[in-house]
Amino acid sequence: MSLVPPRNKYEKISLFGVFFKGGRYLVIQTKKGEWIFPTSLVYWNEQEVQALEDLFMEELSLTIQVEEELCNFTVIEKGKTFFVKAFRVDSVLVGTIILNTKKIHKWVTLEELLLLPMNARNDGIRKVLEDNSRA
């Protein structure tokens, strides 16, 4: 079930693509040294699937398929309230994936993911992934 928060409280949605392949998650390092899932801020009237497809193509030169919604929640980070939505994504390519990006990135196991420094939005997604792995 997807929660729909009141629009007047949130101007944008923090949209995340959680890419899991071969037992590993794709994460990208920010300039501050934190690790994040590929993300984009989108407006309420934007199409989420299209926004994620555009994000992965523009940032990583990768064509993806957006799968199920993993989670949605609100979080307060540095005094700002964010509405977070995360979707599982997959590549339409078969075999080895080579990302075309200047961003520092890596593929990590869940155990490695749990040790990385992350902001509150990404940490919430990480907790959902951890809980799902125990189910």
C-alpha positions as CSV (number, residue, x, y, z in Angstrom):
1,M,0.0,0.0,0.0
2,S,1.4,3.4,-1.0
3,L,0.9,6.3,1.4
4,V,0.1,9.7,-0.2
5,P,1.1,12.6,2.0
6,P,-0.6,16.0,1.8
7,R,1.0,17.9,-1.0
8,N,1.2,21.2,0.9
9,K,3.7,19.7,3.3
10,Y,6.1,18.4,0.7
11,E,7.1,20.3,-2.4
12,K,9.1,17.5,-3.9
13,I,9.6,13.7,-3.6
14,S,13.0,12.2,-3.0
15,L,12.9,9.4,-5.5
16,F,15.4,6.5,-5.3
17,G,16.3,3.6,-7.5
18,V,17.6,0.6,-5.6
19,F,19.6,-1.5,-8.1
20,F,20.4,-5.1,-6.9
21,K,22.4,-7.4,-9.1
22,G,24.3,-10.5,-8.3
23,G,23.8,-10.1,-4.6
24,R,25.1,-6.5,-4.5
25,Y,23.5,-3.1,-4.4
26,L,24.7,-0.1,-6.4
27,V,25.7,2.9,-4.3
28,I,27.3,6.3,-5.3
29,Q,29.5,8.4,-3.2
30,T,28.6,12.1,-2.6
31,K,31.1,15.0,-2.3
32,K,30.6,14.8,1.4
33,G,31.7,11.2,1.5
34,E,28.3,9.7,2.2
35,W,27.0,6.8,0.1
36,I,23.6,7.0,-1.5
37,F,21.3,5.0,-3.8
38,P,20.8,6.8,-7.2
39,T,18.4,9.6,-6.5
40,S,16.5,12.5,-7.9
41,L,14.2,15.1,-6.5
42,V,10.9,15.2,-8.5
43,Y,7.8,17.3,-8.4
44,W,4.4,15.8,-7.6
45,N,3.3,16.1,-11.2
46,E,6.3,14.2,-12.6
47,Q,6.0,10.6,-13.7
48,E,8.1,8.6,-11.2
49,V,9.0,5.7,-13.6
50,Q,10.1,8.2,-16.3
51,A,12.1,10.2,-13.8
52,L,14.0,7.1,-12.6
53,E,14.6,5.9,-16.2
54,D,16.0,9.4,-17.1
55,L,18.2,9.5,-14.0
56,F,19.9,6.2,-14.7
57,M,20.4,7.1,-18.4
58,E,21.7,10.6,-17.7
59,E,23.9,9.8,-14.7
60,L,25.0,6.2,-15.4
61,S,24.3,5.7,-19.2
62,L,22.2,2.7,-18.2
63,T,18.7,1.7,-19.5
64,I,16.7,0.3,-16.6
65,Q,13.3,-1.2,-15.9
66,V,11.5,0.1,-12.8
67,E,10.0,-2.7,-10.8
68,E,8.0,-2.6,-7.5
69,E,8.0,0.1,-4.9
70,L,10.1,-0.9,-2.0
71,C,9.0,1.7,0.5
72,N,7.8,5.2,1.2
73,F,8.2,7.3,4.3
74,T,8.8,10.8,5.6
75,V,12.1,11.8,7.3
76,I,13.4,15.0,8.8
77,E,17.0,15.7,7.7
78,K,18.8,18.9,8.7
79,G,15.5,20.5,9.6
80,K,13.8,19.7,6.3
81,T,11.0,17.2,5.9
82,F,11.3,14.9,2.9
83,F,8.9,12.4,1.4
84,V,11.0,9.4,0.2
85,K,9.9,6.8,-2.3
86,A,12.2,3.9,-3.3
87,F,11.8,1.5,-6.2
88,R,13.6,-1.6,-7.1
89,V,15.2,-1.2,-10.6
90,D,16.9,-3.6,-12.9
91,S,18.9,-3.4,-16.1
92,V,17.4,-4.3,-19.4
93,L,20.9,-5.6,-20.3
94,V,22.0,-9.2,-19.7
95,G,25.5,-9.9,-18.4
96,T,28.2,-7.6,-17.2
97,I,27.1,-4.0,-16.5
98,I,29.6,-1.3,-17.1
99,L,28.5,2.1,-15.8
100,N,29.6,5.2,-17.8
101,T,30.0,7.7,-15.0
102,K,32.6,10.0,-13.4
103,K,30.9,9.5,-10.1
104,I,32.6,7.2,-7.5
105,H,30.4,4.1,-7.2
106,K,30.6,0.6,-6.0
107,W,28.5,-2.6,-5.7
108,V,28.2,-3.8,-2.1
109,T,26.6,-6.7,-0.3
110,L,23.9,-6.0,2.3
111,E,26.5,-6.5,5.1
112,E,28.8,-3.9,3.5
113,L,25.9,-1.6,2.9
114,L,25.1,-1.6,6.6
115,L,28.5,-0.2,7.4
116,L,28.5,2.7,5.0
117,P,27.9,6.3,6.1
118,M,24.5,7.4,4.7
119,N,22.1,10.3,5.3
120,A,18.7,9.8,6.9
121,R,16.8,9.3,3.6
122,N,19.2,6.5,2.4
123,D,19.4,5.0,5.9
124,G,15.6,4.6,6.0
125,I,15.8,2.6,2.7
126,R,18.8,0.6,4.0
127,K,16.7,-0.4,7.1
128,V,13.9,-1.6,4.9
129,L,16.3,-3.7,2.9
130,E,17.7,-5.2,6.1
131,D,14.2,-5.9,7.5
132,N,13.2,-7.5,4.2
133,S,16.3,-9.8,4.2
134,R,15.2,-11.2,7.6
135,A,11.7,-11.9,6.5
